[in-house]
Amino acid sequence: MRNNFTYQGSAAHIVFGEGRSREAGAWIEKLGCSRALVLSTPQQRADAEALAERLGPLAAGVFAGAVMHTPVEVTAKAMEAVNQSGADCVVSLGGGSTTGLGKAIAYRTDLPQVVIPTTYAGSEVTPILGQTEGGRKTTVRHPSILPEVVIYDPELTLGLPVGMSVTSALNAMAHAVEALYAQDRNPISSLMAKEGLSAFKTSLPTIIGTPRDREARAEALYGAWLSGTVLGAVSMALHHKICHTLGGTFDTPHAETHAIMLPHTAAYNAAAVPDLLEPVARTFGGSVGGGLWDFAKSLGAPLALKDLGLSQADLDRTAAIATENPYWNPRPIDRQSIRALLQDAWEGNRPTN
Ligand code: NAD
């Protein structure tokens, strides 16, 4: 692997540091823009309006309608706001849902994006857009989707509720774990993945006890950047396939689904590539899946698919869909073994592997 790999660095500008979201205006100008449409979810409207106010004449308006899974109807409404306001760039303030809307606009218009992430999902550093139309989720990968500037300001994550902090971090950790065995991995992606996992291992236990701990918040955001970057750089496998199937078919909540599945998919693949996943066992202790499960449990993360309202029949369907057009995976998959893995995740069992 050290003597045979392909590596491409990301073209994005990364700005990291407490208080640095106040530099958003300067970055808009550096991009050659002067009218930014500020995007958010309805829940973060007040923060988006405050940001627009700070941007002054650089703000073209606020569109606070972003929702999970980027439905094309919402993007159509946001496109009206883009056209009416004469915006020449977007500023996305929020988690993966808001970033998704900014990406959907950029994909249609090529407008530059400044993203200010407030969760750990990692979408801001990928050229990937997942959108839904008529209940169907499709994914596109295109250079215009990659945000030009990402400003990581830990101050904006101090109020991220603990539950959401934990599940969105486990979502990011799933990107890092799958990057370790990705078919197209390279030495840099593996370094970033290991560093990302270790940043979450250090920071999350502090965050659940002291949510406003600035150092831990910065460390977790650093982990989010690294884990998101590897998601954008290499291909994902079984874990992401199962989570997309569950989310796409049963509309299960994104971050929680990742959080529950991660120990099980990692344990499944650890049987085939123990050496590649050894850093996970070393970081979290014990076996790969067991260590991840213990860590998730210690943080109060959801552990069982049955708690998301799924039935056993839903597991049959998931196993069938996930094995129909499988992604490449380091361990061969078949319907029966994936059904067994789903059963364990449904019951919330601790993986032994
Ligand atoms: P989210 O963006 O849906 O946010 C969840 C809720 O938390 C929202 O109501 C949001 O307004 C609120 N919130 C966000 N930050 C907050 C803060 N600091 N304080 C208080 N409330 C806050 O959740 P998410 O997990 O960040 O993103 C999930 C979405 O991202 C999914 O649609 C998923 O498909 C997508 N995603 C995409 C990629 C990609 O590369 N394309 C990667 C990861 C996730």
Boltz pocket constraint, residues with backbone or C-beta under 6 A from the ligand:
constraints:
  - pocket:
      binder: B
      contacts: [[A, 41], [A, 42], [A, 43], [A, 44], [A, 67], [A, 68], [A, 69], [A, 70], [A, 94], [A, 95], [A, 96], [A, 97], [A, 98], [A, 100], [A, 118], [A, 119], [A, 120], [A, 121], [A, 122], [A, 123], [A, 124], [A, 126], [A, 128], [A, 129], [A, 130], [A, 156], [A, 157], [A, 158], [A, 159], [A, 160], [A, 161], [A, 164], [A, 168], [A, 171], [A, 231], [A, 254], [A, 255]]
      max_distance: 6.0
